Amino acid sequence: MILNAKGLTDGAVLEADICIVGAGPAGITAALELAKASGLKILLLESGGTYLEDETQDLYAGPNLGRPYEPLDQARLRFLGGSSNHWAGNCMRLTPVDFEERDWMPGSGWPISYDDIAPYYDLAAPYVQIQEDRPFDFSYWARKIEGQPVDWNPDIFENTVSCSSPPTPFGIEYEQDLERAANISVVLYANVLEIETNETASEVTGLRVVCIDGPRFRVRAKSYVLAQGGIEVARLLLLSDRVIPQGLGNAQDQVGRYFTDHVGIRPALWIWPDQKVDRFKLYEGPTYLDVGGFWGTVASSNDLRRRESIGGFTFYFMQTSNSPGYRSAQTIVRSLKKGDFPPYLSSHVMNIFSDLDGMTNKVYDVVTDKGALIDRSWLAPWLNIECVPNPDSRVRLVDEQDRLGQRRIGMDWKLTEQDLNTVKRATELMAQEIGRMGLGRVWTEALRDDYDWPGSFGLGKHACSTTRMSETPKTGVVDRNCRVHGVANLFVASSSVFRTSSFAQPTLSIVAFSIRLADHLKQLHKAGQP
Amino acid sequence: MSGTSKISRRDLMSGLAALSFGALAAPGRAASHTLTSAEEVGKWLITHNALPAHRGMLLAGLTQPDTVTGWQAIVRADFASGRMVSVDGWLISDTEARLCTLAALDVEPWVGA
C-alpha cells in the first residue's frame, strides 16, 4: 500500500522488518525483491510525493564549493521514482577490471569481484526494461540490426553494448506493484532527519522522521537500508552525529569523500570519415527494438586499463553537421559575450574561414534558428571517462540549513591531472585507430600541450563513491555486503558504494546491487540474524 | 600558433589524399592543386618546427615502397604505433608529414636522398 505521512498521528511509531529510505531505483528494487516470497514486512520511505513539488525539491539544494557542478536541486529528483524520473536510460555493466586493484590507481580494488555481481545483472535487466536475450552480446546485436562492427585493435578498444532503457521511470512503472504488495508499505512525504543508534553506535534503533508542515514520527525496524542516492546517503550519515561526532559510520573520516561522477567531453574530437557514415551505423545512436534498445559504443579494453595508467573510457559516436569551424565560431561568440577573447583566437578565426560549410551552417543557424543548412556528415564522438578515486573530492555538510532545520550539503568536486590524462590518451588512441584502419582522419584540440578542461562539459549526474565498499573501515564505509562498517543493521543501496566508478553508467548496476543486497538481507532474516 | 601559416581543412585532406594514396604512385598525374596543398601542409610543419627542413633527414626516416598499397600500409602502421603529427589539430601519420614537408622543400621523395 501507499500512504501519505501527512495523515499520520504526531509521535506515531511505524514498525517493520526492514525499512528502506528513498524510493528511487535502488529503494524500489530492494523493496520489491525483499517482498518476494519472504513474508518480511517492508517499509519504504519517500521524501516526496508522486510528482515534483518545489518545497520538497528544495531540500536538495546545496552550495557548490569546488569545480562547477550541476545545481544539487536540479541534478536529482525527490519524489517517487527519484532521479529515474529524468534519466537517459543508458545501461552498461561494470567490467572485471573495475573490481581489480590497479597498481597505479590508489584506492582501487573492491573487496568483491565481478563474479559476485554478474548473476544479478540478468535479474536487473527486466527492472530497467532492456532486452533480456543476450543484452550485452555486441555480435548478436550487430547481426540483428545488420550493421558492421568496427574491427578495433582488441588490445586498445572493445565494442561494448549500451542497452537503452525506455527509460524506465521507476515511480510510475512500479507504483501499482508497490500498491498491491501485501507486505510493502510506501510512506510518501517522509523525511528522515536522523538515524538513531544505541550508545555505541553499533546498532540502529530507529529513524526520526518528519513531514513538511506535518507530523513527526519514528520508524523502528530490524534492518535499515539507505537508498537516497550518492549524495543524500552521505548527508544523512553525517547528520546522524549524536554518538559519533563525525557522523554515523564516519569514525575514519570516509563518509562523503571520493565523490565522483562521469565526465563527458562532448565532443572530444571530430572524425572526417573516408567512408560512408553508414559504416558506423551501430555506433551512431540507439536503435530501439520491441523491448529496449541497443547502442554500440567503443570502450577501453580491460587489457588497456590494466596496462596503462589511465581511467576507463567510452566513446559514443555521434553524427553531426557541426564541424571544427562551427565549433570555433561558437567558441568565439561565447567568449565575446563574456567580453573576452578565447585562447587561440587566430586559430579559431582561420578555422572558420577555412571551413566554409561549418561557417555557413553557423550563420544560418544564428539567423534562422533552424539548425544546419548544409547536411555534412562528421562524426563527433563524446568521450565519457572514469575518474580516479580522489579523497579530496567530496560532499560535506555546510552551516546553511533547509526548512527542516537540517544542515545542507555542499559539493566540493575535484578532478585530477590523471583524469585529464585519460581524456588526452583516449583521444590519441582513437585518432590512432581511425588512421590505422583508414577510416578517416581526426581533428582535436585535446592533444595540445596546454589543453585543459573545457569550460563546460557533460556530467552524468551519477553521484558515486561517497560511502565506498572496503575490507576495513579505514578505507571505506560499507563492507562487501553493503553493511555500514561497525553498525550491525544498517545497509546502503546506492552507487555511493562503488569503490571505483567505471566508465559505465550506474543505474543498471545500482539495481543489480540492490537485488544482491535484498538476497543477503533475506538470508539474514531467514536465519534470524537481522 | 600563427594564423598566417594556417592551412585549410580542404588543403590538408586533398593534399594527403594525393600524396599518400595517389600521387606518389603516379607522380606525373598529381594535380597541381593537391600538390600545392601538400606544400602548404609541409610549410606549416616547417614553420612550427614539427619536422626539420632538411631533405636528407626527412628521407632518412622514410620508407619508400613502390605501390599504393605499400604506402597505405606504411601510413597505417604509423598510426598503429602512434607515430602521428599534429597539423593545427589534424592528426596525420609521420610518413604523411614527411612527404608533405618534402613537397614543401620541392623535393620529390621517390628520387632518393
Interface residues (C-beta under 8 A of the other chain):
Chain A: N153 W272 S323 P324 G325 Y344 S346 S347 V349 M350 N351 S354 D355 E428 A431 Q432 E433 I434 G435 R436 M437 G438 R441 V442 W443 T444 E445 L447 R448
Chain B: M1 S2 G3 K6 I7 S8 R9 R10 D11 M13 L16 Q72 V75 R76 A77 D78 F79 A80 G82 M84 S86 D88 G89 W90 L91 I92 S93
